[in-house]
């Protein structure tokens, strides 16, 4: 049986969906004002693995991941660039989708935008006001009365005395209590017209937290089976979602709360606010990462390496980002592909009675422990290499697919350049590596040298290619395959 760590109960729990065989999962998505960075990649890939395993386990999954397309940062970007707000958000949504596609992240079943649910947000605010949990302040903002909700703090484990106001702007003196957070922001004269909606409280726009309460309730109903998000959302965002939704409708917002761990850089979480981030496209684009277009050419070997880098760690654990760690991930993924190149996969589907398939399943059923699942893949790779076992190679490829890995053709995979292998680092990066045409020309010259029995020249070409990080494999029939080490 699948067990999931529940942030709310702080224990692993046997997963029992509200409706047998069905999973309603809501994950907080991107605020689309800039390109996604590697910390975002971790969240996207982690929950992609979750939904893949739920489906592989036989569940019918309705996966919703929202888009925040109204926010102070979006408005600021629009004003700074002289574009309309929807032009900014449409561009960065397209960029996000390009990043997702590069990483093999499947689109969610539903991808609502916050601006499509303003009416539902106002309905919740009205319900909260009727119950004495919301009030309009002197400045026109509508705030949530935190001390009126007895369960506030149950997700984060904080007491009211520990808490600070959970909003994105400084505490306003018009609040009745500094802990209160904004549900509806009154419009300011200088803000663009498209950022203002008419409401019973005057023109304005929704606060950040109310957005997900409206979208999750509208699209999936209550309670959710799983509510997930990044590590920094537990407080205040998810804490405030609970207060809003449960305050308005009673009952429970979500039965299971999941939060992936942070991506760390020098002991700090990777984030735009700290300026220590690296974007997805900077990491996996073929050549220079474009900063003026949503689409870009992806290096498929590096893109799968980045996914593997994330997947081989447990989703809840902190993960360290360094260039050396990417090199280590590239070298490890290469070893799995080498097994598939050495031994042709045999068999159709997964034999769940096989030892490593059972180990894979046991790991994934234990709170989506992809780290343990990857360990089973390496055992299969070793078995395939030692025994020239095509069935083991077939299991390796089929199980890898459940993690979104190992589906490229091994020959094409190894002929893709990479900046993150040991050989590439020694050669100064993929940009300075020999291109395919130059490699093929040298291989053709080597073949001619061998035919002329000039073995010294043939050996010299092999050595030249090896020094450039290119390994040759002479096959029967005079065919030579090459790969980048």
N, C-alpha and C positions, 0 to 999 in steps of 0.2 A: 504494500500500500504506500502511496505517496505521502510523505510527511514534509511540511513546510514550516520554516521558522516564522512565527508571527511576531512582528515588532510590538504589537499591542499587548500580547500575553507574555512576551519575552521567553517563549518556549517553542520547541518544535511540536506541531500538532498534526494528527492524521487529517488529511484533506477530505472533507465531506461537503461537496457543493450543495447549494440550496436545492437545486433540481438535479436529480441523478443523471449523470452522463453529460451535463452541461456546465460550462464555466463562463461566467461573466466577469471579465477582467478589465479594469480601467487603470491606465498608467498616465501620469502627468508628463506631457511632452514639452516641446521647445517653445520658448519665447523668441519669435523670429525677427530679430533685429540685426543679426550678424551670422557669420559662418559657425557651424558646429565645431567644437574642439574635441580633443581626445577624451575628456571627461564625459562629454555627451555621448561619444561613441561607446563608452563602457555601459551607460544606461541603455542605449538602443540595442546593443548586442545582447546584453544580459537578459532583457525581457523578450527579445526574439528567441533566445534559447528556451526560456520558460514556455512561451506559447508553442514552440516546436515540440517540446516534450509532452505538454498537455495533449496536443493533437495526436502524437505518436502513441500516447497511452489510451487513446480511444475517446477522448472527450470532444464534444462539439463546442468549440471556443468562439465566443464573441469578444474580440479584443478591440477595445477602444483606447486610442491614444490621442489626446487633444492637442490643439495648437493654440497658443496664446498670441492673438493678433491685435490686441489693444493693450498698451502698456506705456508707462512714462518713457522708457528707453526707445520704444518704437517711434513714439511721437517726436522725441528729440532727434532721432536719426532722419526722420522725414523732414523736419524743419531745417536741419543742417545741410541736407542734400537737395533741398528744394523740390522734393517729390511728394506725391500724395501718399498717405499712410498705406493704402492698399497696394501701391506700387512697391513700397519697401517690403511689405510682408509677402506679397506674391513672389518677389525675387528670391527672398531667403527661404521660402517654402520650397521653391524649385531647387535651390542649392542643397537644402536638407535632403530632399528626395534623391538627388544625385549622390550624396554621401551614403545614404542608406543602401542604394543599389550597389554601390561599390563594395560595401561591407557584407552584402548578402542578407541584409535585414529586410524581411518581408513587410510589406505595408500592413498596417493594422486593418481590421475589418471595417472600422469606422474611424474617421479622422476629422472630428468636428472642430470648427473654428469658434473661438469665444464670441466673436461679433455676431454669430448666427443665433445666439441664445440669450440675448439681452432681455427679452421678454420673460423668459423663464427665471432669470436672475432677479428681476424686479418682483416676480411672484413670490420667490423665497424671501426677499427682503420684507415684503408686505406681511407675510406670515410671521416673521420674526418680530416685526413691529407690533402686531396684534398680541403676541405673547409676552411683550415687555422685554424682549431680548435685543431690540434695535431702537435707535432714536436718532432724530435729525438734530445735529448740533448747530450752533449759531452761525458757523461758517458755511452751512449748507450741506456738508458731508453727512452721510448716514453711517453711523457706527454700530458695531456689535457690542453689547454689554457683557463683557467676559465674566464678570462676577455673578451674573444671573444664570450661568450655565454650570451646574454643580460638577459635571464630569470634566471640566476643562483641565488639561494637563495629563490625562490618562495615557495618551500615546507617547508623549515625550518623557513622562515621569517627573515633570517639573511641578512644583507647587506654585500657587498664585504669587507668593512672595518672591519666587525665583524669576518670575517672568518679566519680560519687557514687552512693550507694544509690538505686535506682530505685523507691522506694515512696512512698506518700502520707503516711506518718507518720515521725517522727524515727527515726534509726538506734538500734537496741536493742543494748545491750552483750552480749546473749546470742548475737548473730550471730558466726559464726566469722570473717567478713570484712565490713567496713562496706559493700562493694559488693553483698553478697547482698541479694536482695529476697524478699518474702514470697509464698508460694504458698497457704498456709492460715493463717488467723488464729484463734488459740485464743479461745473465747468468754469474755466477761467477765460476771461475775455481774449487773451492772446493765443489761445489754443485753436488749431484749425477746426473749421465747422464739422468735418467728417469724424471728429473725435467726440462728438456730443450727441447724446440721445435724450429725447423728451421722456420725462418720468413724473410721477406724482411729487417728486422732491425737487423738481426743476430740471433744467438741462444738466447733463453730466455723463459720467461713464462708470462702468463697474470697477470695483476694487479687484485685486488679483485673486483673492481666495474664493470669492463667490462664484467665479467662473466654473471651476471644476465641480462644485456642488450642483450647479444647474445642469451641466452636461452629463455627468454620471447618472444623476437621477432620471433625466429625460430619456437617455438612450438605453440604460440597462436596468433601471428600477432599483429597488432596495430590498434586502441588502445586497451589495456586491459580494461576489465570492472572493475576489482578490483586488486589492487596490495597491498600486506600486508607484515607485518613483525613485529619484536620486537621493543621495544621503542627506543633502541639505534641506530636503522638503519635509522631513519628519516634524520639525518645528521651524517656523510657525505655520507653514502652509497646510500640512495635513492635520495638524491640531485644530486649525481654524475651520477646515472643511468639516471635521467631525462636529464642532460646535454649531456650525451653520445648518448642516443637514439634519442632524439629530435634534437640534433645537426647533427646527421648522416642522419636521415630520414625525419625530419620535423614533423609536426603534434603533436600529444599528445601521451605520453607513456601510461598513465592510466587515466581513468575518475574518479575513486574513489581510494583514498589512505587510508588504514586502518593500525593503529598501536595499538597493545595491550599495556596495562600499565605495569609498572615494578613490579617485586616482590621484596619487600624491607626487609632488615634485619638491624635493628637498624639504621634507617634513610639512609642507603646506599642500592643501587641496588645490588641484588645478582649477583655476577659475579666471574669468575675464577681469573680475574686479582686482585680482592680485597681479594681473599682467604676466602670469607664468604659464600661459596656455600655448598649445600648438594645435592648429586646426587639423581636421581630418585630411583635407585636400593637400595641405603642406606635407603630409606624411606619406600619402599614397598616390599623388598625381604623377603621371608620366612627364618628366621634365619639370619645368617651373610651375608651381601652383598658380592658376589664374586667380586674380583678385577683382576681376571686372566682369565675370560671366558665371552663371549658375552651373552650367555643365562643364565638364572637363574630362580629359583623357586619363583613364585610370591605369595604373600599373597593377595587373591582376595578381602577380606574385606578392607584391607588397601589401595589397589590400587584404588578401587572405592571411598574410602574416599578422596584420593588425587585429583581425578577427581572432586568430589563434592566440595571440598575445593576451586578449581579454578572456577568451573561453577557458584557457588552461588554468585560470585562477577561479576560486570559488566566488560567486557573485557578491557575497556579503563581506568578504575580506578586503581591507585596504590593499591597493596595488600600487607599486612604485613605477613611475615612468622615468626611464633614462634611455639614451640611444643604445647603450650596451644591452639593455634588456630587450630592445627590439631586435638587435643582432642575435641574441640568444634564442628568441622566439623564431626568427627566420631559420636559424640552423636546425632547430628542433623540428619545425614543420618540414624542412627539406628532408629530414630522415624518414618521415612518414611517406612522403612522395617517392623517395628513393626505393622504398619497399614496393610501392605500386609499379614503379618502373622496372624493378628487378623481376617481379613475379606478376604475371597477368592475373587480374581478379577473376575468380570462377564462382559460379553459383548465383542464384537469383534470390534477392531478399535477405532477411536476417534469420539465422538459426538461433532462436532464443534459448535453446537447450545447451548451446556451446558455452564453455566456461567463461570466456572473456565477455561474451554478450550478457551473460548473467551478472558479471561484475559491473559492466557498463550500466545495466538497468538498476542494480542495487544502488550505485552511486547517484544516478539521476533521481531515483525515488527518495533519496535522502537529501531533501532540500535542494534539488537541482545541482548536485555536486559535480559540476562539469570537470573539475580538476581530477576527481577519481575516474570519471568517464574517459578522459584523455589518457590516463595511465593505462586503461584497458586497451586503447588504441595502440600504444607503444608495445604492449605485450603481443598483440596480434602482428604488428610489423616485425618484431623479432622472430616470431614463429614463422611468418612467411619467408623471411630471409634464410633462416636456418634450415628449414625443411623444404624450401621451394614449393610452399603450400599455397596453391591458388585459392583454396577455400578460405584460408586465413586472410589472404589479400582481399577476397570478396567481402568477408565480414568487416575488414578494416574500412573499405570504401563505403559500405552500406551504413555502418554505425557512424562513420564520419559525417554522412549526409544529415543525420539527426542533429548534429551540431553546426551544420552549414559549412562543413569542411571537406576537403579531399575530392572534389568533383571536377577539377581541371584535368585535362590530359597531361600526364606526367612529362612527356617530351616537351610540349609547349610550355608547361610550367617552368621547367629548368632552363629553357631558352629565353625566358623573360629576364631582363636585367633586374638587379636589386641593389639598393644602397645599403642594405642591412645584413649582408653576409660578411663573414670574416674576410673573405677574399676581396669583396668590394671595398671594404674599409682599407685594406692594404693597397688597393689600386686607386684610392682617392674618391670612391663613390661611383655609382652607376653611370653618371654623366661622362666619365672618362673611360668606360669599358668599351671593348671592341663591339661594333654593331654586327648584326647577323650576316650582312653581306660580306664583311671583311673576314668573318670566321669561316663562312662557306668557301670563300676564295682560297684561304689557307688550307682548308681540308682538301679542296680540289688539287692544289699544288702538291700536297702530301701524297695524294693518290697517284699523281703522275710520277713523283719521285720514287714511290714504291714500285710502280710498274717498270721504271727504268733501272730498278735495283740500286737506286741511290739511297740506301737506307740511312746513311748519315744525315742527309738532308731531311728525310722523313722524320727521323728522331728529333732533329733540331726544330722542326715545325711543331711537333707535339710538345716539346719543352717550351717553345715560345708561347703556345696557347695556354699551357698550364701556368706559366708565369703570369698570364693575363687573367687567370681564374677560370679557364675553359678546360674541361675534362672531355676526353674523347673515349668512345666505346665502339670498337670495331666489331660489327655484327657479321654473321655468315652471309656470303654472297657479295662481299666487298663493300657493304654499306657501313658508313661511319655515322654514328649519332654523337651529338655534342650537347653538353649542358654547362651552365654556369655553376661553378662550385659554390 
